[in-house]
Amino acid sequence: MCGIAGLIHRGKTGDIGTEMTAMLQSLKHRGPDSTGFALYGSPKGNTLVMRFKVAEQDDMKHGFKIHDQVKERKAEVDKRLKELGATIVSAEDATEYAYRYTLDYGGDKRKLANYIEDIDGAEILSLGYGLELIKDLGDATVVADQYHLKGFKGSHALGHTRMATESDVDIRSAHPYWAYPFADVSVVHNGQLTNYWTGRRDLERRGHRFMSNCDSELIAVYLADKMSQGADLKDAMKDSIEELDGVFTYLVATADSLGMAKDVMAAKPMVLYESDDFIGLASEEVAIRSVFPHEIDTFDPYEGEVRVWKR
């Protein structure tokens, strides 16, 4: 089932942490197992923001041993960053197992991501200039409070509430997905791709690496790969309608854009509100109305439709 949501402020910023929390909390009934946010703040020059974890939430219940392992894994992350010439500008403990680093690093992001994720138990959730990807178990209010997301200022955001049907209830299986190792591409998706493994193998042969077995990650990497070859976001999304099989509605965000696509059957819902300075999208209208309590006009995009908005 699951619920997806997206928003973008055009020409300004807003409290996207609070806004996306409200939208996702109103979709809690569509997916109570985990909640994820892809928040786009204001980039600070070439400073990279790295969100990563070194354990799962449930691991922390297993006593002192796992706490010692967490400390060791985090120390190994710090050591490897130093080896690669990355300077840790700031380090924050988001939780006792998840962290937010800002980095001064001008090297190969793929090399950095590979080296960090070779550490047993470590996973980079996002590595970008504006993108910060946060996901964990619990509903939107629980996750937003845990990671102090309310008051997060930015231009646009994606969100997802998950009902686990085919994979574990853990952070790795939660959405959104970052297009590894592309800096600022993220995706949320409602539906199922029937050509997932074929598409994944094709992209793996092109040198791409996947961090999960979730078909939503394929969409993110597919779009990022298209754009790396020179396609703009809208053209890449139009190609996806033809080349990705299944029923799907997805939202994608890049450093400066928010996009929406529905397959030709349009079986998965999407409601859209658009004004001169704000766009809101969600699986249900109630999510948009959680941000706009006054009367607004919304509509459902057509089958096979692709739309892109710039911030």
C-alpha positions as CSV (number, residue, x, y, z in Angstrom):
1,M,0.0,0.0,0.0
2,C,2.4,2.7,1.2
3,G,2.1,6.5,1.0
4,I,4.3,9.0,-0.9
5,A,4.4,12.7,-0.7
6,G,6.4,15.6,-2.2
7,L,6.6,19.4,-2.0
8,I,8.5,22.2,-3.5
9,H,8.7,25.9,-2.6
10,R,9.4,28.0,-5.8
11,G,11.6,31.0,-5.3
12,K,11.9,30.6,-1.5
13,T,12.5,28.2,1.3
14,G,10.2,26.9,4.0
15,D,10.0,24.7,7.1
16,I,10.0,21.5,4.9
17,G,10.8,19.3,8.0
18,T,7.5,20.3,9.7
19,E,5.5,20.3,6.4
20,M,6.6,16.9,5.3
21,T,6.1,15.5,8.8
22,A,2.5,16.7,8.7
23,M,1.9,15.2,5.3
24,L,3.4,11.8,6.2
25,Q,1.6,11.6,9.5
26,S,-1.7,12.0,7.7
27,L,-0.7,9.0,5.5
28,K,0.3,6.8,8.5
29,H,-2.6,4.5,7.8
30,R,-1.0,3.6,4.5
31,G,2.2,2.4,6.0
32,P,3.0,2.3,9.8
33,D,6.2,0.3,9.7
34,S,8.8,3.0,8.8
35,T,8.9,6.6,7.6
36,G,11.5,8.3,5.4
37,F,12.4,11.9,4.4
38,A,14.5,13.3,1.6
39,L,15.0,16.9,2.6
40,Y,16.8,19.4,0.4
41,G,18.4,22.2,2.3
42,S,20.6,25.0,1.1
43,P,24.0,23.8,-0.2
44,K,27.0,25.5,1.4
45,G,29.6,25.7,-1.4
46,N,31.2,22.3,-2.1
47,T,30.6,21.0,1.5
48,L,29.1,17.5,1.3
49,V,26.5,16.3,3.8
50,M,26.8,12.6,4.6
51,R,24.0,10.8,6.5
52,F,25.0,7.3,7.6
53,K,24.2,4.6,10.0
54,V,26.3,1.8,11.6
55,A,23.5,-0.3,13.0
56,E,19.8,-0.9,12.9
57,Q,17.4,0.4,15.5
58,D,16.5,-3.1,16.7
59,D,20.2,-4.0,17.1
60,M,20.5,-1.5,19.9
61,K,18.4,-3.8,22.1
62,H,21.1,-6.5,22.2
63,G,23.2,-5.1,25.1
64,F,26.7,-3.8,25.6
65,K,28.3,-5.8,22.7
66,I,26.4,-4.0,20.0
67,H,27.1,-0.6,21.6
68,D,30.8,-1.5,21.5
69,Q,30.5,-2.5,17.8
70,V,28.8,0.8,17.0
71,K,31.7,2.8,18.6
72,E,34.2,0.7,16.6
73,R,32.3,1.1,13.3
74,K,32.0,4.8,13.8
75,A,35.7,5.1,14.6
76,E,36.5,3.1,11.5
77,V,34.4,5.5,9.4
78,D,36.4,8.4,10.8
79,K,39.7,6.7,10.1
80,R,38.7,5.9,6.5
81,L,37.5,9.4,5.8
82,K,40.9,10.7,7.0
83,E,42.7,8.2,4.8
84,L,40.8,9.5,1.7
85,G,41.7,13.1,2.6
86,A,38.2,14.1,3.7
87,T,38.0,16.6,6.5
88,I,35.1,16.3,8.9
89,V,33.8,19.9,9.2
90,S,31.1,18.9,11.7
91,A,29.8,15.7,13.2
92,E,26.4,15.2,14.8
93,D,24.9,12.2,16.5
94,A,21.4,12.0,15.0
95,T,20.8,8.9,17.2
96,E,23.1,6.4,18.9
97,Y,23.5,4.5,15.6
98,A,22.9,7.2,12.9
99,Y,25.0,10.3,12.2
100,R,25.2,13.5,10.2
101,Y,28.7,14.6,9.0
102,T,29.6,17.6,6.8
103,L,32.7,17.0,4.8
104,D,35.3,19.0,2.9
105,Y,36.1,16.5,0.2
106,G,37.1,17.1,-3.5
107,G,37.7,13.5,-4.4
108,D,35.7,10.7,-6.1
109,K,32.4,10.3,-4.3
110,R,32.0,6.7,-5.6
111,K,35.4,5.8,-4.1
112,L,34.4,7.4,-0.8
113,A,31.0,5.7,-0.6
114,N,32.5,2.3,-1.5
115,Y,35.3,2.5,1.1
116,I,32.9,3.5,3.9
117,E,30.3,0.9,3.0
118,D,32.9,-1.9,3.0
119,I,32.8,-1.5,6.8
120,D,30.6,-4.3,8.2
121,G,27.3,-2.8,9.4
122,A,27.9,0.7,7.9
123,E,25.5,2.2,5.3
124,I,25.5,5.7,3.7
125,L,21.9,6.9,3.4
126,S,22.8,10.0,1.4
127,L,25.9,11.9,0.3
128,G,25.1,15.2,-1.3
129,Y,25.3,19.0,-1.3
130,G,21.7,19.7,-0.5
131,L,20.1,16.3,0.0
132,E,19.7,14.8,3.5
133,L,18.0,11.4,3.7
134,I,16.6,10.3,7.0
135,K,14.6,7.1,7.5
136,D,13.8,4.8,10.4
137,L,11.2,2.7,12.1
138,G,8.0,4.3,13.3
139,D,5.5,6.9,12.1
140,A,6.4,10.4,10.9
141,T,6.1,12.1,14.2
142,V,8.3,9.5,15.9
143,V,11.1,9.7,13.3
144,A,10.9,13.5,13.0
145,D,11.2,13.9,16.8
146,Q,14.0,11.4,16.9
147,Y,16.0,13.1,14.2
148,H,15.0,16.7,15.2
149,L,13.6,17.4,11.7
150,K,11.0,20.0,12.6
151,G,12.3,23.4,11.7
152,F,14.5,22.0,8.9
153,K,14.6,24.8,6.3
154,G,14.8,24.0,2.6
155,S,13.3,24.2,-0.8
156,H,11.8,20.8,-1.5
157,A,11.3,17.4,0.0
158,L,10.1,13.8,-0.6
159,G,8.6,11.4,1.9
160,H,7.4,7.9,2.3
161,T,5.3,5.8,4.7
162,R,6.0,2.1,4.4
163,M,3.9,-1.0,4.9
164,A,6.4,-3.9,4.6
165,T,5.1,-6.6,2.3
166,E,8.1,-8.3,0.7
167,S,11.2,-7.4,2.8
168,D,12.3,-6.8,6.4
169,V,11.1,-4.0,8.6
170,D,14.5,-2.2,8.9
171,I,16.2,1.0,7.8
172,R,17.8,-0.6,4.8
173,S,14.4,-1.6,3.4
174,A,12.8,1.8,4.1
175,H,12.3,4.5,1.5
176,P,13.3,7.0,0.1
177,Y,16.3,5.7,-1.9
178,W,19.3,7.7,-2.9
179,A,20.8,7.0,-6.3
180,Y,24.2,5.7,-5.2
181,P,26.6,7.3,-5.7
182,F,25.0,10.3,-7.4
183,A,25.0,13.3,-5.1
184,D,21.4,14.6,-4.9
185,V,19.0,12.2,-6.7
186,S,16.3,10.6,-4.5
187,V,13.1,8.7,-5.2
188,V,9.9,7.5,-3.5
189,H,7.6,5.1,-5.3
190,N,4.2,3.4,-4.9
191,G,3.7,0.2,-7.0
192,Q,5.8,-2.6,-8.3
193,L,8.2,-3.0,-11.2
194,T,8.0,-6.4,-13.0
195,N,11.3,-6.0,-14.9
196,Y,13.3,-5.0,-11.8
197,W,15.9,-7.7,-12.0
198,T,16.5,-7.2,-15.7
199,G,16.9,-3.5,-15.3
200,R,19.1,-4.0,-12.3
201,R,21.4,-6.4,-14.1
202,D,21.7,-4.0,-17.0
203,L,22.7,-1.1,-14.7
204,E,25.1,-3.3,-12.7
205,R,26.9,-4.2,-16.0
206,R,27.3,-0.5,-16.5
207,G,29.1,-0.3,-13.2
208,H,26.3,0.7,-10.8
209,R,25.9,-0.7,-7.3
210,F,22.7,-1.4,-5.5
211,M,22.3,-1.2,-1.8
212,S,19.0,-3.1,-1.5
213,N,16.6,-5.4,-3.3
214,C,13.9,-2.8,-3.5
215,D,12.5,-1.9,-7.0
216,S,12.3,1.8,-5.9
217,E,16.0,2.0,-5.8
218,L,16.1,0.9,-9.5
219,I,14.1,4.0,-10.5
220,A,16.5,6.3,-8.7
221,V,19.6,4.7,-10.3
222,Y,17.9,4.5,-13.7
223,L,17.1,8.2,-13.7
224,A,20.5,9.2,-12.4
225,D,22.2,7.1,-15.1
226,K,20.2,8.7,-17.8
227,M,21.1,12.2,-16.6
228,S,24.7,11.2,-16.3
229,Q,24.6,10.5,-20.1
230,G,23.2,14.0,-20.8
231,A,19.4,13.6,-20.5
232,D,17.5,16.2,-18.6
233,L,15.3,15.0,-15.8
234,K,12.0,15.3,-17.7
235,D,13.3,13.3,-20.7
236,A,14.7,10.7,-18.4
237,M,11.3,10.3,-16.7
238,K,9.6,10.1,-20.1
239,D,11.9,7.3,-21.0
240,S,11.0,5.5,-17.8
241,I,7.4,5.3,-18.7
242,E,8.4,3.3,-21.8
243,E,11.2,1.2,-20.3
244,L,10.0,0.4,-16.7
245,D,7.3,-2.3,-16.7
246,G,4.7,-2.5,-14.0
247,V,2.2,-0.3,-12.2
248,F,3.9,2.7,-10.5
249,T,3.6,6.3,-9.5
250,Y,6.9,7.8,-8.3
251,L,8.3,11.1,-7.2
252,V,11.9,12.1,-7.9
253,A,14.0,15.0,-6.5
254,T,17.3,16.4,-7.7
255,A,19.3,19.4,-6.4
256,D,16.9,21.9,-7.9
257,S,13.8,20.0,-9.1
258,L,10.8,17.9,-8.1
259,G,9.3,15.4,-10.6
260,M,6.2,13.1,-10.8
261,A,5.5,10.2,-13.2
262,K,2.6,7.8,-13.5
263,D,2.6,4.7,-15.6
264,V,0.1,4.3,-18.5
265,M,-2.4,2.4,-16.4
266,A,-2.4,5.0,-13.6
267,A,-3.5,2.4,-11.1
268,K,-1.5,4.0,-8.2
269,P,-3.0,7.2,-6.8
270,M,-1.6,10.7,-6.9
271,V,-3.2,14.0,-6.0
272,L,-1.7,17.4,-7.0
273,Y,-2.0,20.9,-5.7
274,E,-0.2,23.7,-7.6
275,S,0.1,27.4,-6.9
276,D,2.5,30.1,-8.1
277,D,4.9,29.4,-5.2
278,F,4.1,26.0,-3.8
279,I,3.5,22.5,-5.2
280,G,2.3,19.6,-3.1
281,L,1.7,16.0,-4.2
282,A,0.6,13.0,-2.2
283,S,-1.1,9.6,-2.4
284,E,-4.2,11.2,-0.7
285,E,-5.6,14.7,-0.6
286,V,-5.6,14.6,3.2
287,A,-1.8,14.9,3.2
288,I,-1.9,18.2,1.2
289,R,-4.6,19.6,3.4
290,S,-2.5,18.9,6.4
291,V,-0.3,21.8,5.1
292,F,-3.2,23.9,3.8
293,P,-6.1,23.9,6.2
294,H,-8.1,26.4,4.0
295,E,-10.0,25.4,0.9
296,I,-7.8,24.5,-2.1
297,D,-8.3,22.9,-5.5
298,T,-6.6,19.7,-6.2
299,F,-6.6,17.3,-9.2
300,D,-5.4,13.9,-10.2
301,P,-2.7,13.7,-12.9
302,Y,-3.5,11.6,-16.0
303,E,-2.1,8.2,-17.0
304,G,1.4,8.3,-18.4
305,E,1.8,11.8,-17.2
306,V,5.2,13.3,-16.4
307,R,5.7,16.7,-14.7
308,V,8.7,18.6,-13.4
309,W,8.9,21.7,-11.3
310,K,12.0,23.9,-10.5
311,R,12.5,25.4,-7.1
